[in-house]
Amino acid sequence: MTYNVLIVSGSERGMEVISQQVSRLGGSAVTVCTNAGESKRRFAEKDYDIVLINTPLTDEFGTDLAAAAVRNTSAGVIVIVKNDILDSVSAKMETIGALTVAKPLSKSVFDSAFRLAAATRMRICLFKKENDRLRSRYEELRLVSQAKCCLIEYRDYTEEEAHKYIEKRAMDERRTKRDIAEDVIETYICRLFAD
């Protein structure tokens, strides 16, 4: 599978090492940045699958960037830190949902973290898709309910008659109940302002 990877490193040597590790895994499109400011602009331009942050950066340590990446993207985020501060940084990163690995990077640890970040990204995307579906369903139910209220108020329908009216019209016109509900609401809102 091909991944869009953003590597952020204030150190050129660190950038090379991480790029080699990513290319060894094969098939990834890599973008590189040297600081947090540039990286945040990249987040707005493109959706990355994995963000690798080699600390420290030139304009910040890197944990704030990791928090921004978790908050503003669906990417799996890996923060790379010196071994002597791994535990303290890991504790902070775990609370926001980012992975932390120590440098120097071992092949097996990097591979595991990369695969875990990729799996995390897939899981986030599935949750986001389900959330969007539920949000759309909620919006449809809200509109249908509002349309039924209009029919009850302006046409003296019962709740059941209003429901059947919307369903039948949707079937007859081969449109969604949401479309019919929007038509009904628009009709009666326009009448309300005309009166």
Contacts in CASP RR format, 6 or more apart in sequence:
PFRMAT RR
TARGET T0000
AUTHOR 0000-0000-0000
METHOD contacts of the structure
MODEL  1
MTYNVLIVSGSERGMEVISQQVSRLGGSAVTVCTNAGESKRRFAEKDYDI
VLINTPLTDEFGTDLAAAAVRNTSAGVIVIVKNDILDSVSAKMETIGALT
VAKPLSKSVFDSAFRLAAATRMRICLFKKENDRLRSRYEELRLVSQAKCC
LIEYRDYTEEEAHKYIEKRAMDERRTKRDIAEDVIETYICRLFAD
1 27 0 8 1.000
1 118 0 8 1.000
2 27 0 8 1.000
2 28 0 8 1.000
2 29 0 8 1.000
3 27 0 8 1.000
3 28 0 8 1.000
3 29 0 8 1.000
3 49 0 8 1.000
3 50 0 8 1.000
3 118 0 8 1.000
4 28 0 8 1.000
4 29 0 8 1.000
4 31 0 8 1.000
4 46 0 8 1.000
4 47 0 8 1.000
4 48 0 8 1.000
4 49 0 8 1.000
4 50 0 8 1.000
5 22 0 8 1.000
5 28 0 8 1.000
5 29 0 8 1.000
5 30 0 8 1.000
5 31 0 8 1.000
5 48 0 8 1.000
5 49 0 8 1.000
5 50 0 8 1.000
5 51 0 8 1.000
5 52 0 8 1.000
6 30 0 8 1.000
6 31 0 8 1.000
6 32 0 8 1.000
6 33 0 8 1.000
6 39 0 8 1.000
6 42 0 8 1.000
6 48 0 8 1.000
6 50 0 8 1.000
6 51 0 8 1.000
6 52 0 8 1.000
6 75 0 8 1.000
7 15 0 8 1.000
7 18 0 8 1.000
7 19 0 8 1.000
7 22 0 8 1.000
7 30 0 8 1.000
7 31 0 8 1.000
7 32 0 8 1.000
7 33 0 8 1.000
7 52 0 8 1.000
7 54 0 8 1.000
8 32 0 8 1.000
8 33 0 8 1.000
8 34 0 8 1.000
8 35 0 8 1.000
8 36 0 8 1.000
8 39 0 8 1.000
8 51 0 8 1.000
8 52 0 8 1.000
8 53 0 8 1.000
8 54 0 8 1.000
8 57 0 8 1.000
8 62 0 8 1.000
8 65 0 8 1.000
9 15 0 8 1.000
9 18 0 8 1.000
9 32 0 8 1.000
9 33 0 8 1.000
9 34 0 8 1.000
9 53 0 8 1.000
9 54 0 8 1.000
9 57 0 8 1.000
10 34 0 8 1.000
10 35 0 8 1.000
10 54 0 8 1.000
10 56 0 8 1.000
10 57 0 8 1.000
10 58 0 8 1.000
11 54 0 8 1.000
14 54 0 8 1.000
15 32 0 8 1.000
15 34 0 8 1.000
15 54 0 8 1.000
17 105 0 8 1.000
18 52 0 8 1.000
18 54 0 8 1.000
18 80 0 8 1.000
18 105 0 8 1.000
19 30 0 8 1.000
19 32 0 8 1.000
21 105 0 8 1.000
21 107 0 8 1.000
21 110 0 8 1.000
21 114 0 8 1.000
22 28 0 8 1.000
22 30 0 8 1.000
22 52 0 8 1.000
22 114 0 8 1.000
23 30 0 8 1.000
24 107 0 8 1.000
25 111 0 8 1.000
25 114 0 8 1.000
28 50 0 8 1.000
31 42 0 8 1.000
31 46 0 8 1.000
31 48 0 8 1.000
33 39 0 8 1.000
33 42 0 8 1.000
34 57 0 8 1.000
34 58 0 8 1.000
35 57 0 8 1.000
35 58 0 8 1.000
35 59 0 8 1.000
35 60 0 8 1.000
36 57 0 8 1.000
36 59 0 8 1.000
36 60 0 8 1.000
36 62 0 8 1.000
36 64 0 8 1.000
36 65 0 8 1.000
36 68 0 8 1.000
37 59 0 8 1.000
37 65 0 8 1.000
39 51 0 8 1.000
39 53 0 8 1.000
39 65 0 8 1.000
39 69 0 8 1.000
40 65 0 8 1.000
40 68 0 8 1.000
40 72 0 8 1.000
42 48 0 8 1.000
43 68 0 8 1.000
43 69 0 8 1.000
43 72 0 8 1.000
43 73 0 8 1.000
47 73 0 8 1.000
47 74 0 8 1.000
47 75 0 8 1.000
48 73 0 8 1.000
48 75 0 8 1.000
49 75 0 8 1.000
49 76 0 8 1.000
49 118 0 8 1.000
49 121 0 8 1.000
50 75 0 8 1.000
50 76 0 8 1.000
50 77 0 8 1.000
50 78 0 8 1.000
50 114 0 8 1.000
50 117 0 8 1.000
50 118 0 8 1.000
50 121 0 8 1.000
51 66 0 8 1.000
51 69 0 8 1.000
51 73 0 8 1.000
51 75 0 8 1.000
51 76 0 8 1.000
51 77 0 8 1.000
51 78 0 8 1.000
52 78 0 8 1.000
52 80 0 8 1.000
53 62 0 8 1.000
53 65 0 8 1.000
53 66 0 8 1.000
53 69 0 8 1.000
53 77 0 8 1.000
53 78 0 8 1.000
53 79 0 8 1.000
53 80 0 8 1.000
54 80 0 8 1.000
54 103 0 8 1.000
55 61 0 8 1.000
55 62 0 8 1.000
55 63 0 8 1.000
55 79 0 8 1.000
55 80 0 8 1.000
55 81 0 8 1.000
55 82 0 8 1.000
55 89 0 8 1.000
56 62 0 8 1.000
57 65 0 8 1.000
62 79 0 8 1.000
63 79 0 8 1.000
63 89 0 8 1.000
63 92 0 8 1.000
63 93 0 8 1.000
66 77 0 8 1.000
66 79 0 8 1.000
66 93 0 8 1.000
66 96 0 8 1.000
66 98 0 8 1.000
67 96 0 8 1.000
67 98 0 8 1.000
69 75 0 8 1.000
69 76 0 8 1.000
69 77 0 8 1.000
69 98 0 8 1.000
70 76 0 8 1.000
70 77 0 8 1.000
70 96 0 8 1.000
70 97 0 8 1.000
70 98 0 8 1.000
71 96 0 8 1.000
74 121 0 8 1.000
74 124 0 8 1.000
74 125 0 8 1.000
74 128 0 8 1.000
75 117 0 8 1.000
75 121 0 8 1.000
76 98 0 8 1.000
76 99 0 8 1.000
76 117 0 8 1.000
76 118 0 8 1.000
76 120 0 8 1.000
76 121 0 8 1.000
76 124 0 8 1.000
77 97 0 8 1.000
77 98 0 8 1.000
77 99 0 8 1.000
77 117 0 8 1.000
78 98 0 8 1.000
78 99 0 8 1.000
78 100 0 8 1.000
78 101 0 8 1.000
78 113 0 8 1.000
78 114 0 8 1.000
78 117 0 8 1.000
79 89 0 8 1.000
79 93 0 8 1.000
79 98 0 8 1.000
79 99 0 8 1.000
79 100 0 8 1.000
79 101 0 8 1.000
80 100 0 8 1.000
80 101 0 8 1.000
80 102 0 8 1.000
80 103 0 8 1.000
80 105 0 8 1.000
81 89 0 8 1.000
81 100 0 8 1.000
81 101 0 8 1.000
81 102 0 8 1.000
81 103 0 8 1.000
82 102 0 8 1.000
82 103 0 8 1.000
83 102 0 8 1.000
83 103 0 8 1.000
86 100 0 8 1.000
86 101 0 8 1.000
86 102 0 8 1.000
89 100 0 8 1.000
90 100 0 8 1.000
93 99 0 8 1.000
93 100 0 8 1.000
94 100 0 8 1.000
99 113 0 8 1.000
99 116 0 8 1.000
99 117 0 8 1.000
99 120 0 8 1.000
101 109 0 8 1.000
101 110 0 8 1.000
101 113 0 8 1.000
102 109 0 8 1.000
139 178 0 8 1.000
140 176 0 8 1.000
140 177 0 8 1.000
140 178 0 8 1.000
140 181 0 8 1.000
143 178 0 8 1.000
143 181 0 8 1.000
143 182 0 8 1.000
143 185 0 8 1.000
144 163 0 8 1.000
144 166 0 8 1.000
144 177 0 8 1.000
144 178 0 8 1.000
144 181 0 8 1.000
146 181 0 8 1.000
146 185 0 8 1.000
147 162 0 8 1.000
147 166 0 8 1.000
147 180 0 8 1.000
147 181 0 8 1.000
147 182 0 8 1.000
147 184 0 8 1.000
147 185 0 8 1.000
148 157 0 8 1.000
148 159 0 8 1.000
148 162 0 8 1.000
148 163 0 8 1.000
148 166 0 8 1.000
149 162 0 8 1.000
150 184 0 8 1.000
150 185 0 8 1.000
150 187 0 8 1.000
150 188 0 8 1.000
150 189 0 8 1.000
151 157 0 8 1.000
151 161 0 8 1.000
151 162 0 8 1.000
151 165 0 8 1.000
151 166 0 8 1.000
151 184 0 8 1.000
151 188 0 8 1.000
152 158 0 8 1.000
152 159 0 8 1.000
152 162 0 8 1.000
153 188 0 8 1.000
154 188 0 8 1.000
154 191 0 8 1.000
155 162 0 8 1.000
157 165 0 8 1.000
166 177 0 8 1.000
166 180 0 8 1.000
166 181 0 8 1.000
166 184 0 8 1.000
167 177 0 8 1.000
169 175 0 8 1.000
169 180 0 8 1.000
170 176 0 8 1.000
170 177 0 8 1.000
170 179 0 8 1.000
170 180 0 8 1.000
173 180 0 8 1.000
END
